[in-house]
Amino acid sequence: MPIRVLAADDHHVVRAGVRAMIANESDIELVAEACDGGEAVALYDTHTPDVVLMDLRMPRTDGVEATRTIVTAHPDARIVALTSYEGDADIYRALDAGARGYLLKDMLGTEVIRAIRTVAAGRRAIPPEVASRLAEFTPRVNLTRRELEVLRLAAKGLRNREIAGEIGRTEATVKEHLKHVMEKLGAADRTEAVTLALQRGIIHLD
């Protein structure tokens, strides 16, 4: 029996690339395609594929939330994140949600086919490039929800007073949050903190 695959990505070009690769493999079959996370969840319930290739950045329901929803309902689901996000925080989010593999989109080709077979066999698919990214930044940085909110607003260029107005807190509270963020990231100032957070995928500017 071929390995049955569901591909979830909001870009039709990526889905077409996956479709073309799988068409050349006699032991793999593409059974469904989804253009957002919500559709991926629905199609999983319909087709119960052996492996899901899941983009993390999709409209409405993103790939992390869709992965978590599928794995919660189907603990044996085998999902591979296929994304352009390469920060260590992005990788951890996907793995914490239940993904069993993590591939970057520039790895499209034999690496994807290898990952499908590896995950279908019950093993994890973490290429050396991804593993080295995780090893580069240790230990993990865990920011609180409020610290993330403040950091995202700082990344948009808002000053402390403006951030305080956005979150309904005092300027002194904002400064305290930023101080904690800088300490956790090992940053000398807020600019470096924002740069590191973007580099590591802790926040994104969408």
Buried (B, 14 or more C-beta within 10 A) or exposed (E): EBBBBBBBBBBEEBBEBBBEBBEEBEEBBBBBBBBBBBBBBEBBEEBEBBBBBBBBBBEEBBBBBBBBBBBEEBEEBBBBBBBEBBBBBBBBBBBEBBBBBBBBBEBBEEBBBBBBBBBBEEEBBBBEBBEEBBEEBEEEBEBEEBBBBBBBBBBEEBEBEBBBBBBEBEBEBBBBBBEBBBEBBEBEEBEEBBBBBBEBBBBBEE
